[in-house]
Amino acid sequence: MENKRSYGWYFIIPGLIGVLVFYVVPFFLSLYYTFTKGITEVHFVGLENFSELFKNPAFILATKNTLKFIFIGVPILTMLSLFLSLMMAGKLYRFPRWAMLSPMIVPVASALMGWEAIFGNNGMVNKILDFFNRQPISFFGEDNAMKILILIFIIKNTGYMMVIFTGAISSLGKEYKEAFQMDSSSSLQYAFRIVVPLIAPIIFFVVILSIVNSFLMFREVYALYGNSPPNTVYLLQYFMNNNFYKLNYQRLSTAAFIVVMGISILIIAFLRFQEKHLDH
């Protein structure tokens, strides 16, 4: 048994080394820039970088847009995928799972060509509006950019989250439903009173995964707008990317540190909530 366990470390150690070398070590090295200033003559400045960052209009705009995107997109994605999973419980795996995951697999450039064909200035929707003598809509313009980005985010991730939810729902024992049906035959009550509490840890996992995936939407925004996005979709990734090109590593590292701390606090809060939920 001990030999079998030791063999497992041979598979784990390469992954751990990769995470340490490419993620953990660079993160702690970036802390050096967070509390210092200067390139040739580096000196410690304490929290001065944080003070300057919170006064920076570009950072404030990027933070507001990113929080807006997360607070709107993530709840809609989670509730929609959970609702569809509850509706399709026991039936989803009859549907080809590759079709559910295809929006995640399709390259960004190819997917955006499709979105341009639908919502572009000469796209399908504007052609329909023109046919009915309606004014064309600039879907990718400043007024509608955030709405379209959230729509792309939801469509791209819903199938993936449904597969996760349905796997959790299908793993529940049949005795739960049989015991509940002795008192009620309502599928809706069974879903919200039995299924949702039992899969609460999975819902938490999906929320965290959705937040992580929301940061990946920078690729779509960059492919659509390049270095000059509308103000409504100027996200934190843009802010950090611009400071990287300007070699402003202090500001970049400070912003990255704040993002990491924000996500960490959110995860800790959810874990505490989950622990209390399980205790009761």
Secondary structure, 3 states (H helix, E strand, C coil): CHHHHHHHHHHHHHHHHHHHHHHHHHHHHHHHHHCEECCCCCEECCCHHHHHHHCCHHHHHHHHHHHHHHHHHHHHHHHHHHHHHHHCCCCHHHCCHHHHHHHHHCCHHHHHHHHHHHHCCCCHHHHHHHHCCCCCCCCCCCCCHHHHHHHHHHHHHHHHHHHHHHHHHHCCCHHHHHHHCCCCCCHHHHHHHHHHHHCHHHHHHHHHHHHHHHHCCHHHHHHHHCCCCCHHHCCHHHHHHHHHHCCCHHHHHHHHHHHHHHHHHHHHHHHHHHHHHHHC
